[in-house]
Amino acid sequence: MGIYLAQEKDEFQRNILVQSLLWGIGGTLAVTTTWGFLELFAGVTHFQTYLTLPVFCFFFGVASPLLKRKYR
């Protein structure tokens, strides 16, 4: 992804991708933080670390079309 960002010539497309990545990271942070508090205080089962990438991909995948639609 970093190589693609470095080689992307269109600033607008690069900006959309960066914003999508930030929304993906933010959503992942919110889910994992909330889950961590629930583990400590509510006795919820441990969050499996391998699920972090699919959670990120979900939020990234949701954010990309929404941002593209926003700037249409």
RAURGI-V720609 format. One record per backbone hydrogen bond with DSSP energy under -1.0 kcal/mol. CO is the residue of the C=O (numbers start at 1). NH is the residue of the N-H. Records with the same first field share a line. If there is no record, write none. Layout:
CO=NH, NH
//
This chain:
1=5
2=6
3=7
4=8
10=14
11=15
12=16
13=17
14=18
15=19
16=20
17=21
18=22
19=23
20=24
21=25
22=26
23=27
24=28
25=29
26=30
27=31
28=32
29=33
30=34
31=35
32=36
33=37
34=38
35=39
36=40
37=41
38=42, 44
48=51
49=52
51=55
52=56
53=57
54=58
55=59
56=60
57=61
58=62
59=63
60=64
62=66
63=67
64=68
65=69
66=70
67=71
69=72
//
